[in-house]
């Protein structure tokens, strides 16, 4: 999975958070999908802006109901 790009990577991020079922750091998400942490980190804020993720605590991310629907 090392060469995921664009919206595919966004979907993988959402799926990883859905599968983890808990708050996770960008490093944990990156390890789960097999990419560099920097590739995940730069996508988290835009996904949050779209309402697909939330950050209840600095550096921790969770998928929202809207995010779950996006990857079903």
N, C-alpha and C positions, 0 to 999 in steps of 0.2 A: 504493500500500500504506500510505498515511499514517494510515489509521484502523483499524488492526488492534487488536483488544482481547481481553482475557482469555486463554483457552487458545490462541486462534489466534496471539497474539503469542508465547506460549511455544513453540509449534511452529515459528514462523518463526525464532526464536532458535536452536533446535536444528538446523533445516535449514541456517541460515547457517553454523553451526560445522561441520556435516557437510560442506558444500560447500567451505568454506575448507580443511579438512583439516589444520589446524595450530592452534596456540595463537592466541587473538585477544583484544584488549581489548574492553571494552564499547562503546567508540567505533567500533571496526572493525565490530563486529556491527551496531550501529545504522545505520551508513552502508550496510552491505550490504542491510539490509531497509527502509531509508528511514524510520526513526523517530528521535525524539530520544534521545540517549544516556541521559537519565534514565529513560526508559520501559524501557530494556533493563537498566540497572544494578539497579533495584529487584527484578527478577525472577531475577537470577542466583543469589543465595544460596538462595532456595526451590527452584530447579531442582537445585542442588547437593545440598540436603537430601534430595531425592527420588532421588538417585543418577543423575541424567540428565546432569550436568555435573561437571567436576572443575576445580580451580584449582591446577595444579602450581607456580605462581609467583604472587606477589601481583599482582593486576590482570590476569592472563592466564587465559583459560578454554578448556577443551577439552570436546568431547562424549565421553561414555562409551559403551560398548557398549550399555548399557541405553537411553541417549538415542538412539542410532542406531536401535534396534529400535522405539522410540516413534514415529519419523517415517517408517517404511517403509510 
